[in-house]
Amino acid sequence: MALELTITDKATQAFNHLADERGATYVRVWAGQACGCGRIGYRMALEDAPAPEDLLIPAGVVQLVVAPESAPLLDGGVIDYVDEPMQSGFTIHNPNNQTSCGCGGHH
């Protein structure tokens, strides 16, 4: 499966910094339902090595590792890095996977 995932310049710089600071080579990106109402949640973590079936996406000097079951939920998404006084870190936005949630817990 081909996976279209946009990585902004700020995110690429942050991945390069992660490689310098933590020796990161691979970063796993997961996507799945965040709760029973169908909202998609995303997580990222350092990874030692990809599995043979994983997809690899270059992000600066780091490779993003995506399992086949997460790929459809990430396809068409954008990974960015936000550095603001109240929040800093990677963000993932995917306009193709907007799911409304009636449980009132996600805003």
N, CA, C and O atoms as a Tinker XYZ file with bonds, in Angstrom:
   428  protein
     1  N      0.842000   -1.189000    0.000000    73     2
     2  CA     0.000000    0.000000    0.000000    64     1     3
     3  C      0.881000    1.244000    0.000000    63     2     4     5
     4  O      1.852000    1.332000    0.752000    81     3
     5  N      0.537000    2.186000   -0.836000    73     3     6
     6  CA     1.216000    3.483000   -0.827000    64     5     7
     7  C      0.566000    4.352000    0.242000    63     6     8     9
     8  O     -0.651000    4.328000    0.423000    81     7
     9  N      1.378000    5.105000    0.933000    73     7    10
    10  CA     0.884000    5.959000    2.009000    64     9    11
    11  C      1.318000    7.389000    1.720000    63    10    12    13
    12  O      2.512000    7.674000    1.625000    81    11
    13  N      0.351000    8.282000    1.579000    73    11    14
    14  CA     0.648000    9.691000    1.361000    64    13    15
    15  C      0.576000   10.400000    2.711000    63    14    16    17
    16  O     -0.495000   10.526000    3.304000    81    15
    17  N      1.731000   10.861000    3.184000    73    15    18
    18  CA     1.831000   11.512000    4.480000    64    17    19
    19  C      2.747000   12.720000    4.321000    63    18    20    21
    20  O      3.910000   12.575000    3.942000    81    19
    21  N      2.230000   13.902000    4.607000    73    19    22
    22  CA     3.009000   15.127000    4.485000    64    21    23
    23  C      3.693000   15.426000    5.812000    63    22    24    25
    24  O      3.060000   15.387000    6.867000    81    23
    25  N      4.976000   15.721000    5.758000    73    23    26
    26  CA     5.739000   16.073000    6.953000    64    25    27
    27  C      6.242000   17.487000    6.751000    63    26    28    29
    28  O      7.026000   17.739000    5.836000    81    27
    29  N      5.806000   18.415000    7.591000    73    27    30
    30  CA     6.182000   19.815000    7.428000    64    29    31
    31  C      7.669000   20.013000    7.710000    63    30    32    33
    32  O      8.324000   19.150000    8.295000    81    31
    33  N      8.187000   21.154000    7.288000    73    31    34
    34  CA     9.594000   21.484000    7.547000    64    33    35
    35  C      9.884000   21.529000    9.041000    63    34    36    37
    36  O     10.933000   21.062000    9.484000    81    35
    37  N      8.950000   22.095000    9.830000    73    35    38
    38  CA     9.151000   22.160000   11.285000    64    37    39
    39  C      9.206000   20.763000   11.888000    63    38    40    41
    40  O     10.008000   20.505000   12.786000    81    39
    41  N      8.358000   19.861000   11.400000    73    39    42
    42  CA     8.371000   18.482000   11.902000    64    41    43
    43  C      9.672000   17.786000   11.508000    63    42    44    45
    44  O     10.253000   17.056000   12.312000    81    43
    45  N     10.128000   18.006000   10.287000    73    43    46
    46  CA    11.387000   17.403000    9.836000    64    45    47
    47  C     12.545000   17.871000   10.717000    63    46    48    49
    48  O     13.390000   17.070000   11.116000    81    47
    49  N     12.580000   19.168000   11.018000    73    47    50
    50  CA    13.619000   19.696000   11.906000    64    49    51
    51  C     13.532000   19.057000   13.290000    63    50    52    53
    52  O     14.556000   18.736000   13.893000    81    51
    53  N     12.312000   18.872000   13.795000    73    51    54
    54  CA    12.128000   18.267000   15.115000    64    53    55
    55  C     12.555000   16.797000   15.105000    63    54    56    57
    56  O     13.143000   16.319000   16.075000    81    55
    57  N     12.266000   16.084000   14.027000    73    55    58
    58  CA    12.728000   14.688000   13.918000    64    57    59
    59  C     14.255000   14.638000   13.871000    63    58    60    61
    60  O     14.862000   13.767000   14.494000    81    59
    61  N     14.881000   15.561000   13.140000    73    59    62
    62  CA    16.343000   15.616000   13.088000    64    61    63
    63  C     16.924000   15.893000   14.473000    63    62    64    65
    64  O     17.940000   15.310000   14.852000    81    63
    65  N     16.281000   16.779000   15.223000    73    63    66
    66  CA    16.718000   17.093000   16.583000    64    65    67
    67  C     16.572000   15.862000   17.485000    63    66    68    69
    68  O     17.431000   15.597000   18.325000    81    67
    69  N     15.484000   15.118000   17.305000    73    67    70
    70  CA    15.261000   13.884000   18.062000    64    69    71
    71  C     16.366000   12.873000   17.772000    63    70    72    73
    72  O     16.822000   12.162000   18.668000    81    71
    73  N     16.782000   12.817000   16.534000    73    71    74
    74  CA    17.881000   11.910000   16.164000    64    73    75
    75  C     19.176000   12.345000   16.842000    63    74    76    77
    76  O     19.928000   11.508000   17.343000    81    75
    77  N     19.436000   13.644000   16.858000    73    75    78
    78  CA    20.658000   14.164000   17.485000    64    77    79
    79  C     20.641000   13.964000   19.002000    63    78    80    81
    80  O     21.635000   13.534000   19.586000    81    79
    81  N     19.515000   14.274000   19.630000    73    79    82
    82  CA    19.416000   14.240000   21.098000    64    81    83
    83  C     19.260000   12.835000   21.662000    63    82    84    85
    84  O     19.840000   12.503000   22.696000    81    83
    85  N     18.473000   12.013000   20.976000    73    83    86
    86  CA    18.129000   10.699000   21.513000    64    85    87
    87  C     18.685000    9.542000   20.708000    63    86    88    89
    88  O     18.483000    8.383000   21.070000    81    87
    89  N     19.380000    9.837000   19.623000    73    87    90
    90  CA    19.894000    8.775000   18.773000    64    89    91
    91  C     18.799000    8.030000   18.026000    63    90    92    93
    92  O     18.976000    6.871000   17.649000    81    91
    93  N     17.666000    8.695000   17.811000    73    91    94
    94  CA    16.523000    8.056000   17.153000    64    93    95
    95  C     16.842000    7.759000   15.685000    63    94    96    97
    96  O     17.374000    8.603000   14.964000    81    95
    97  N     16.509000    6.559000   15.273000    73    95    98
    98  CA    16.596000    6.164000   13.877000    64    97    99
    99  C     15.204000    5.934000   13.317000    63    98   100   101
   100  O     14.911000    6.293000   12.177000    81    99
   101  N     14.338000    5.322000   14.146000    73    99   102
   102  CA    12.966000    5.011000   13.753000    64   101   103
   103  C     11.992000    5.584000   14.780000    63   102   104   105
   104  O     12.243000    5.554000   15.985000    81   103
   105  N     10.870000    6.108000   14.272000    73   103   106
   106  CA     9.780000    6.566000   15.125000    64   105   107
   107  C      8.509000    5.902000   14.623000    63   106   108   109
   108  O      8.114000    6.092000   13.473000    81   107
   109  N      7.865000    5.118000   15.494000    73   107   110
   110  CA     6.620000    4.440000   15.118000    64   109   111
   111  C      5.455000    5.402000   15.280000    63   110   112   113
   112  O      5.364000    6.126000   16.272000    81   111
   113  N      4.560000    5.401000   14.289000    73   111   114
   114  CA     3.352000    6.213000   14.314000    64   113   115
   115  C      2.161000    5.265000   14.263000    63   114   116   117
   116  O      2.040000    4.459000   13.341000    81   115
   117  N      1.271000    5.364000   15.271000    73   115   118
   118  CA     0.063000    4.533000   15.325000    64   117   119
   119  C     -1.156000    5.406000   15.093000    63   118   120   121
   120  O     -1.165000    6.591000   15.427000    81   119
   121  N     -2.169000    4.811000   14.523000    73   119   122
   122  CA    -3.468000    5.456000   14.385000    64   121   123
   123  C     -4.522000    4.408000   14.696000    63   122   124   125
   124  O     -4.427000    3.266000   14.248000    81   123
   125  N     -5.516000    4.801000   15.456000    73   123   126
   126  CA    -6.595000    3.879000   15.795000    64   125   127
   127  C     -7.706000    4.622000   16.492000    63   126   128   129
   128  O     -7.582000    5.813000   16.776000    81   127
   129  N     -8.784000    3.931000   16.767000    73   127   130
   130  CA    -9.912000    4.562000   17.437000    64   129   131
   131  C     -9.516000    4.966000   18.848000    63   130   132   133
   132  O     -8.966000    4.170000   19.609000    81   131
   133  N     -9.809000    6.226000   19.184000    73   131   134
   134  CA    -9.466000    6.759000   20.499000    64   133   135
   135  C    -10.521000    6.413000   21.538000    63   134   136   137
   136  O    -10.223000    6.358000   22.731000    81   135
   137  N    -11.731000    6.183000   21.103000    73   135   138
   138  CA   -12.786000    5.792000   22.034000    64   137   139
   139  C    -13.867000    5.063000   21.250000    63   138   140   141
   140  O    -13.759000    4.907000   20.033000    81   139
   141  N    -14.879000    4.630000   21.925000    73   139   142
   142  CA   -15.941000    3.853000   21.290000    64   141   143
   143  C    -16.754000    4.610000   20.268000    63   142   144   145
   144  O    -17.481000    4.000000   19.483000    81   143
   145  N    -16.649000    5.939000   20.258000    73   143   146
   146  CA   -17.465000    6.719000   19.318000    64   145   147
   147  C    -16.812000    6.870000   17.955000    63   146   148   149
   148  O    -17.388000    7.497000   17.066000    81   147
   149  N    -15.619000    6.307000   17.767000    73   147   150
   150  CA   -15.020000    6.280000   16.444000    64   149   151
   151  C    -14.000000    7.346000   16.150000    63   150   152   153
   152  O    -13.458000    7.369000   15.045000    81   151
   153  N    -13.708000    8.230000   17.080000    73   151   154
   154  CA   -12.689000    9.260000   16.839000    64   153   155
   155  C    -11.319000    8.596000   16.681000    63   154   156   157
   156  O    -10.997000    7.648000   17.397000    81   155
   157  N    -10.518000    9.099000   15.744000    73   155   158
   158  CA    -9.197000    8.548000   15.480000    64   157   159
   159  C     -8.173000    9.240000   16.391000    63   158   160   161
   160  O     -8.128000   10.467000   16.479000    81   159
   161  N     -7.369000    8.437000   17.054000    73   159   162
   162  CA    -6.293000    8.957000   17.887000    64   161   163
   163  C     -4.958000    8.550000   17.298000    63   162   164   165
   164  O     -4.863000    7.538000   16.603000    81   163
   165  N     -3.923000    9.335000   17.571000    73   163   166
   166  CA    -2.592000    9.094000   17.033000    64   165   167
   167  C     -1.581000    9.052000   18.177000    63   166   168   169
   168  O     -1.712000    9.778000   19.162000    81   167
   169  N     -0.576000    8.198000   18.036000    73   167   170
   170  CA     0.512000    8.121000   19.010000    64   169   171
   171  C      1.827000    7.959000   18.258000    63   170   172   173
   172  O      1.863000    7.480000   17.125000    81   171
   173  N      2.912000    8.373000   18.922000    73   171   174
   174  CA     4.247000    8.213000   18.347000    64   173   175
   175  C      5.190000    7.766000   19.454000    63   174   176   177
   176  O      5.034000    8.157000   20.611000    81   175
   177  N      6.177000    6.936000   19.089000    73   175   178
   178  CA     7.177000    6.476000   20.049000    64   177   179
   179  C      8.431000    6.046000   19.305000    63   178   180   181
   180  O      8.375000    5.661000   18.137000    81   179
   181  N      9.569000    6.117000   19.998000    73   179   182
   182  CA    10.816000    5.636000   19.410000    64   181   183
   183  C     10.711000    4.141000   19.178000    63   182   184   185
   184  O     10.061000    3.429000   19.944000    81   183
   185  N     11.348000    3.670000   18.125000    73   183   186
   186  CA    11.281000    2.256000   17.737000    64   185   187
   187  C     12.699000    1.762000   17.474000    63   186   188   189
   188  O     13.508000    2.473000   16.878000    81   187
   189  N     12.996000    0.547000   17.917000    73   187   190
   190  CA    14.328000   -0.022000   17.682000    64   189   191
   191  C     14.518000   -0.467000   16.236000    63   190   192   193
   192  O     15.544000   -0.182000   15.620000    81   191
   193  N     13.527000   -1.162000   15.704000    73   191   194
   194  CA    13.624000   -1.675000   14.335000    64   193   195
   195  C     12.220000   -1.955000   13.804000    63   194   196   197
   196  O     11.348000   -2.389000   14.558000    81   195
   197  N     11.998000   -1.713000   12.527000    73   195   198
   198  CA    10.687000   -1.995000   11.949000    64   197   199
   199  C     10.486000   -3.488000   11.717000    63   198   200   201
   200  O     11.445000   -4.250000   11.600000    81   199
   201  N      9.224000   -3.886000   11.652000    73   199   202
   202  CA     8.871000   -5.256000   11.260000    64   201   203
   203  C      8.884000   -5.320000    9.732000    63   202   204   205
   204  O      8.749000   -4.291000    9.069000    81   203
   205  N      9.046000   -6.518000    9.171000    73   203   206
   206  CA     9.114000   -6.636000    7.701000    64   205   207
   207  C      7.894000   -6.063000    6.974000    63   206   208   209
   208  O      8.024000   -5.568000    5.854000    81   207
   209  N      6.715000   -6.125000    7.593000    73   207   210
   210  CA     5.500000   -5.652000    6.917000    64   209   211
   211  C      5.270000   -4.143000    7.092000    63   210   212   213
   212  O      4.374000   -3.588000    6.456000    81   211
   213  N      6.054000   -3.476000    7.933000    73   211   214
   214  CA     5.871000   -2.046000    8.184000    64   213   215
   215  C      6.216000   -1.210000    6.958000    63   214   216   217
   216  O      7.054000   -1.586000    6.138000    81   215
   217  N      5.548000   -0.068000    6.856000    73   215   218
   218  CA     5.870000    0.929000    5.834000    64   217   219
   219  C      6.853000    1.918000    6.442000    63   218   220   221
   220  O      6.720000    2.279000    7.612000    81   219
   221  N      7.832000    2.359000    5.671000    73   219   222
   222  CA     8.816000    3.330000    6.130000    64   221   223
   223  C      8.649000    4.622000    5.347000    63   222   224   225
   224  O      8.582000    4.614000    4.117000    81   223
   225  N      8.584000    5.738000    6.076000    73   223   226
   226  CA     8.419000    7.055000    5.476000    64   225   227
   227  C      9.593000    7.914000    5.936000    63   226   228   229
   228  O      9.777000    8.081000    7.142000    81   227
   229  N     10.401000    8.468000    5.016000    73   227   230
   230  CA    11.506000    9.321000    5.433000    64   229   231
   231  C     11.003000   10.628000    6.045000    63   230   232   233
   232  O     10.101000   11.273000    5.510000    81   231
   233  N     11.609000   11.008000    7.187000    73   231   234
   234  CA    11.290000   12.263000    7.860000    64   233   235
   235  C     12.609000   12.867000    8.329000    63   234   236   237
   236  O     12.974000   12.745000    9.498000    81   235
   237  N     13.311000   13.507000    7.426000    73   235   238
   238  CA    14.657000   13.976000    7.737000    64   237   239
   239  C     15.570000   12.776000    7.848000    63   238   240   241
   240  O     15.558000   11.902000    6.981000    81   239
   241  N     16.365000   12.722000    8.907000    73   239   242
   242  CA    17.279000   11.594000    9.097000    64   241   243
   243  C     16.600000   10.418000    9.792000    63   242   244   245
   244  O     17.208000    9.360000    9.955000    81   243
   245  N     15.361000   10.592000   10.196000    73   243   246
   246  CA    14.586000    9.551000   10.870000    64   245   247
   247  C     13.651000    8.879000    9.869000    63   246   248   249
   248  O     13.210000    9.503000    8.905000    81   247
   249  N     13.357000    7.616000   10.102000    73   247   250
   250  CA    12.348000    6.900000    9.315000    64   249   251
   251  C     11.104000    6.726000   10.185000    63   250   252   253
   252  O     11.191000    6.225000   11.306000    81   251
   253  N      9.942000    7.143000    9.664000    73   251   254
   254  CA     8.691000    6.872000   10.361000    64   253   255
   255  C      8.270000    5.455000   10.030000    63   254   256   257
   256  O      8.346000    5.035000    8.875000    81   255
   257  N      7.828000    4.717000   11.030000    73   255   258
   258  CA     7.429000    3.319000   10.887000    64   257   259
   259  C      5.916000    3.252000   11.075000    63   258   260   261
   260  O      5.391000    3.689000   12.099000    81   259
   261  N      5.223000    2.706000   10.087000    73   259   262
   262  CA     3.766000    2.629000   10.129000    64   261   263
   263  C      3.346000    1.195000    9.849000    63   262   264   265
   264  O      3.703000    0.624000    8.818000    81   263
   265  N      2.581000    0.613000   10.778000    73   263   266
   266  CA     2.044000   -0.731000   10.572000    64   265   267
   267  C      0.940000   -0.673000    9.520000    63   266   268   269
   268  O      0.254000    0.342000    9.399000    81   267
   269  N      0.761000   -1.757000    8.756000    73   267   270
   270  CA    -0.260000   -1.755000    7.698000    64   269   271
   271  C     -1.659000   -1.387000    8.192000    63   270   272   273
   272  O     -2.420000   -0.748000    7.464000    81   271
   273  N     -2.010000   -1.784000    9.428000    73   271   274
   274  CA    -3.363000   -1.480000    9.918000    64   273   275
   275  C     -3.541000    0.004000   10.249000    63   274   276   277
   276  O     -4.674000    0.484000   10.290000    81   275
   277  N     -2.457000    0.737000   10.485000    73   275   278
   278  CA    -2.552000    2.177000   10.745000    64   277   279
   279  C     -2.512000    3.007000    9.462000    63   278   280   281
   280  O     -2.981000    4.146000    9.447000    81   279
   281  N     -1.963000    2.453000    8.403000    73   279   282
   282  CA    -1.748000    3.209000    7.170000    64   281   283
   283  C     -3.013000    3.860000    6.611000    63   282   284   285
   284  O     -2.960000    5.037000    6.255000    81   283
   285  N     -4.156000    3.155000    6.515000    73   283   286
   286  CA    -5.337000    3.811000    5.950000    64   285   287
   287  C     -5.817000    5.009000    6.781000    63   286   288   289
   288  O     -6.400000    5.948000    6.240000    81   287
   289  N     -5.571000    4.971000    8.094000    73   287   290
   290  CA    -6.007000    6.058000    8.965000    64   289   291
   291  C     -5.052000    7.243000    8.939000    63   290   292   293
   292  O     -5.416000    8.344000    9.353000    81   291
   293  N     -3.830000    7.026000    8.455000    73   291   294
   294  CA    -2.841000    8.099000    8.329000    64   293   295
   295  C     -2.774000    8.669000    6.917000    63   294   296   297
   296  O     -2.292000    9.785000    6.723000    81   295
   297  N     -3.256000    7.910000    5.925000    73   295   298
   298  CA    -3.154000    8.307000    4.528000    64   297   299
   299  C     -3.812000    9.674000    4.303000    63   298   300   301
   300  O     -4.973000    9.880000    4.658000    81   299
   301  N     -3.061000   10.595000    3.712000    73   299   302
   302  CA    -3.556000   11.939000    3.446000    64   301   303
   303  C     -3.331000   12.899000    4.603000    63   302   304   305
   304  O     -3.744000   14.056000    4.530000    81   303
   305  N     -2.683000   12.442000    5.666000    73   303   306
   306  CA    -2.468000   13.261000    6.851000    64   305   307
   307  C     -1.247000   14.157000    6.765000    63   306   308   309
   308  O     -0.436000   14.057000    5.844000    81   307
   309  N     -1.140000   15.039000    7.754000    73   307   310
   310  CA    -0.030000   15.983000    7.865000    64   309   311
   311  C      0.549000   15.879000    9.267000    63   310   312   313
   312  O     -0.176000   15.986000   10.256000    81   311
   313  N      1.863000   15.669000    9.349000    73   311   314
   314  CA     2.562000   15.699000   10.631000    64   313   315
   315  C      3.272000   17.035000   10.726000    63   314   316   317
   316  O      4.038000   17.413000    9.840000    81   315
   317  N      3.007000   17.745000   11.814000    73   315   318
   318  CA     3.612000   19.054000   12.035000    64   317   319
   319  C      4.236000   19.067000   13.431000    63   318   320   321
   320  O      4.044000   18.138000   14.216000    81   319
   321  N      4.972000   20.112000   13.724000    73   319   322
   322  CA     5.532000   20.300000   15.061000    64   321   323
   323  C      5.129000   21.682000   15.530000    63   322   324   325
   324  O      5.363000   22.671000   14.835000    81   323
   325  N      4.523000   21.757000   16.706000    73   323   326
   326  CA     4.054000   23.008000   17.281000    64   325   327
   327  C      4.942000   23.346000   18.468000    63   326   328   329
   328  O      5.201000   22.492000   19.316000    81   327
   329  N      5.406000   24.578000   18.533000    73   327   330
   330  CA     6.229000   25.025000   19.651000    64   329   331
   331  C      5.675000   26.354000   20.145000    63   330   332   333
   332  O      6.119000   27.424000   19.729000    81   331
   333  N      4.700000   26.264000   21.037000    73   331   334
   334  CA     4.030000   27.435000   21.585000    64   333   335
   335  C      4.130000   27.390000   23.105000    63   334   336   337
   336  O      4.395000   26.329000   23.669000    81   335
   337  N      3.924000   28.517000   23.776000    73   335   338
   338  CA     4.057000   28.533000   25.240000    64   337   339
   339  C      3.183000   27.502000   25.962000    63   338   340   341
   340  O      3.616000   26.937000   26.966000    81   339
   341  N      1.989000   27.252000   25.485000    73   339   342
   342  CA     1.079000   26.334000   26.172000    64   341   343
   343  C      1.134000   24.907000   25.641000    63   342   344   345
   344  O      0.580000   23.993000   26.253000    81   343
   345  N      1.800000   24.712000   24.505000    73   343   346
   346  CA     1.836000   23.381000   23.905000    64   345   347
   347  C      3.035000   23.272000   22.976000    63   346   348   349
   348  O      3.290000   24.167000   22.170000    81   347
   349  N      3.763000   22.179000   23.091000    73   347   350
   350  CA     4.787000   21.900000   22.097000    64   349   351
   351  C      4.827000   20.397000   21.867000    63   350   352   353
   352  O      4.645000   19.603000   22.789000    81   351
   353  N      5.067000   20.034000   20.638000    73   351   354
   354  CA     5.136000   18.627000   20.288000    64   353   355
   355  C      4.621000   18.383000   18.885000    63   354   356   357
   356  O      4.185000   19.300000   18.189000    81   355
   357  N      4.684000   17.127000   18.491000    73   355   358
   358  CA     4.208000   16.729000   17.175000    64   357   359
   359  C      2.683000   16.694000   17.162000    63   358   360   361
   360  O      2.052000   16.313000   18.147000    81   359
   361  N      2.106000   17.094000   16.043000    73   359   362
   362  CA     0.667000   16.990000   15.845000    64   361   363
   363  C      0.415000   16.250000   14.541000    63   362   364   365
   364  O      1.198000   16.349000   13.597000    81   363
   365  N     -0.671000   15.518000   14.501000    73   363   366
   366  CA    -1.082000   14.830000   13.279000    64   365   367
   367  C     -2.506000   15.255000   12.984000    63   366   368   369
   368  O     -3.397000   15.137000   13.826000    81   367
   369  N     -2.702000   15.744000   11.789000    73   367   370
   370  CA    -4.046000   16.152000   11.356000    64   369   371
   371  C     -4.348000   15.431000   10.050000    63   370   372   373
   372  O     -3.544000   15.448000    9.118000    81   371
   373  N     -5.498000   14.809000    9.994000    73   371   374
   374  CA    -5.890000   14.133000    8.765000    64   373   375
   375  C     -7.308000   14.536000    8.393000    63   374   376   377
   376  O     -8.270000   14.051000    8.989000    81   375
   377  N     -7.445000   15.427000    7.404000    73   375   378
   378  CA    -8.780000   15.862000    6.998000    64   377   379
   379  C     -9.616000   14.731000    6.397000    63   378   380   381
   380  O    -10.837000   14.856000    6.302000    81   379
   381  N     -8.981000   13.635000    5.993000    73   379   382
   382  CA    -9.716000   12.506000    5.419000    64   381   383
   383  C    -10.364000   11.631000    6.481000    63   382   384   385
   384  O    -11.211000   10.800000    6.155000    81   383
   385  N     -9.983000   11.800000    7.751000    73   383   386
   386  CA   -10.522000   10.965000    8.822000    64   385   387
   387  C    -11.183000   11.789000    9.906000    63   386   388   389
   388  O    -10.961000   11.551000   11.093000    81   387
   389  N    -11.985000   12.745000    9.512000    73   387   390
   390  CA   -12.736000   13.532000   10.487000    64   389   391
   391  C    -13.969000   12.734000   10.883000    63   390   392   393
   392  O    -14.814000   12.414000   10.047000    81   391
   393  N    -14.057000   12.427000   12.139000    73   391   394
   394  CA   -15.202000   11.674000   12.634000    64   393   395
   395  C    -15.830000   12.478000   13.755000    63   394   396   397
   396  O    -15.149000   12.877000   14.700000    81   395
   397  N    -17.130000   12.717000   13.652000    73   395   398
   398  CA   -17.789000   13.455000   14.725000    64   397   399
   399  C    -17.962000   12.534000   15.921000    63   398   400   401
   400  O    -18.067000   11.315000   15.786000    81   399
   401  N    -17.989000   13.147000   17.088000    73   399   402
   402  CA   -18.095000   12.377000   18.310000    64   401   403
   403  C    -19.225000   12.945000   19.145000    63   402   404   405
   404  O    -19.219000   14.131000   19.476000    81   403
   405  N    -20.180000   12.124000   19.482000    73   403   406
   406  CA   -21.313000   12.576000   20.267000    64   405   407
   407  C    -21.133000   12.418000   21.757000    63   406   408   409
   408  O    -22.025000   12.794000   22.518000    81   407
   409  N    -20.002000   11.869000   22.210000    73   407   410
   410  CA   -19.857000   11.618000   23.637000    64   409   411
   411  C    -19.383000   12.837000   24.401000    63   410   412   413
   412  O    -19.331000   12.802000   25.631000    81   411
   413  N    -19.031000   13.933000   23.701000    73   411   414
   414  CA   -18.689000   15.190000   24.364000    64   413   415
   415  C    -17.307000   15.221000   25.000000    63   414   416   417
   416  O    -16.963000   16.210000   25.649000    81   415
   417  N    -16.510000   14.182000   24.840000    73   415   418
   418  CA   -15.201000   14.142000   25.479000    64   417   419
   419  C    -14.058000   14.604000   24.629000    63   418   420   421
   420  O    -12.922000   14.627000   25.102000    81   419
   421  N    -14.305000   14.977000   23.380000    73   419   422
   422  CA   -13.208000   15.339000   22.471000    64   421   423
   423  C    -13.500000   16.690000   21.838000    63   422   424   425
   424  O    -14.532000   16.882000   21.195000    81   423
   425  N    -12.575000   17.623000   22.030000    73   423   426
   426  CA   -12.729000   18.936000   21.395000    64   425   427
   427  C    -11.397000   19.456000   20.960000    63   426   428
   428  O    -11.313000   20.551000   20.403000    81   427
